[in-house]
Amino acid sequence: MEGDEVTLFGMWPAPMALRIEWALKLKRIKYKYIDEDHYTKSPLLLKYNPIYKKVPVLVHGGRPIVESLVILEYIDETWNEDCMFLTDDPCERAIARFWARFSDDKCWPAIVGVLSKTGEAQEKALKEAQESLKTLGEALNGNKFFGGEMIGYLDITNGWISYWVPLIEVVTDLKLVDENEMPSLHAWFRNFLDFPVIKEMLPPRERLLSHLKSLREDLIASPSNS
């Protein structure tokens, strides 16, 4: 891992790691991919991310960068010749960062709650997820993508939602994104998933569906969920 070599430590069902794969592919950056095991983390992963001990980790020229939002900005600033995910306008960049944090702080935990909870706790998580996703959808401002007519920073940060949420709806038999209630977000799901680079990097649907079903069973059975 010397020179300008790029290595990504990921995990096939991890949406935050997929963010980085999308970004690297969109930038046409050559990289080596190392798929980590959730239960047996490699010594290299622990070496490069000793604090959080999780994926994704990007190693560029032997130097590790951790946390997906940080990695995305690093990629955008380092390989800036062809396309930029964030604009040059400081205000627009700040707004994009706000919505990225909103998604991670509000949408992510609520969606995970729908998958991992039952009964009243699940109903509460469902309501929070629907409210957060509806708010997020308003940030599209009627555009095809969060980035306007082309995929941008927020499309990459939020992209996992378009693929994971419909599968979580299947697993839980609950509706998180109603086409009539959130038409812009629902349309964005299709637009994003139809983009060639995005489509080719998606985990196999049936494999991910099976993984989410097993994950839900494990989370429900967990003592911390009682």
Disulfide bonds with the S-S distance in Angstrom:
none
